[in-house]
Amino acid sequence: MRLSSRLALALSALLLLPPTAFGQARSPIKVGFLLPYTGVFTVQGQDATRGFELYLAKIGGRAGGREFQLLKEDTEAKPDVGLTKARKLVERDRADVLVGPVSSAVALTIRDYVHGQGIPLIVPIAFTRDLTAPAKASPWIFRVVETTDQGNFAMGTWVYKKTPYRKLVVMASDFVAGRHSVEAFMAAFRQAGGKIVKEIYAPLNTPDFAPYLAQVGGLGADAVYTWFAGADAIRYVKAYKEYGLAGKLPLLGYNTLVDDIILPAIGDTALGIVSVGHYSAALDTPENRAFVGDYEAKYNAWPTRYSEQGYV
């Protein structure tokens, strides 16, 4: 029998046990959150947690007669910190399952530890393709988020077929998620017949994008395709307009560039940007309307894509 099948059977048996086994109260299920609660990806960590907690509240915080106990650790979106916090949750706090991270760099750093410890890791946000590719796939790692390739590759084909743009500049955060996202976009765009005239990468938490935007002019590009997220996305979109590029070069990007949650901070500067993504709170389906209503009632705000991923 495959390991995944054995795990499924074991979990089913666990959840079907009565609230007390052998006359004793049953211990809680400890869920260790490995998410950023400070730093550039604070919003992502906060909203994933809110979505998760919303669903737990709907089921009364229990499953199979056992309560859920949430243990939250701040990765700060830093690989070394993430690994330290993973060790703490597993070895000291005795977490039964881990949820996270947001940063793909953190996910790849903790992969070997999680696999070696044999502890389930549910990944709601970190979407580097490498984490579940054959070389690193693990029966202990399960993702509910798309990979970096899925939306970005489709966008590369769409841009070539549905727009007049044939020469693009690509700009992205200089870490695994940013690079993998634009690599997927460029592969599809080139395959369709397009040309990438320049690739520009900026570090995470870049305070000033002017030196990077200064490289864009004079390249003869038709548009710019971008991957930035969180606070970087806000600064980048604003700088793009301030630098005078918004009226000259159309801006395209992955959904993180204009997430619902950061649109109020970006304001009208976001108008005209075309992005691809898996979720928006404006999605008009019965299931999403119900989810948005529940979320808004609890948090007095619309859910973001991260809220939805935490809920799932």
Buried (B, 14 or more C-beta within 10 A) or exposed (E): EEEEEEEEEEEEEBEEEEEEEEEEEBEBBBBBBBBBBEBBBBBBBBBBBBBBBBBBEEEEBEBBBBBBBBBBBBBBBBBEBBBBBBBBBBEEBEBBBBBBBBBBBBBBBBBEBBBEBEBBBBBBBBBBBBBBEEEBEBEBBEBBBBBBBBBBBBBBBBBBEEBEBBBBBBBBBEBBBBBBBBBBBBBBBBEBEBEBEBBBBBEBBBEEBEEBBEEBBEEEBBBBBBBBBBBBBBBBBBBBBEBEBBEEBBBBBBBBBBBBBBBEBBEEBBEEBBBBBBBBBEEEEEEBEEBBEBBEEBBEBBBBBBBBBBBB
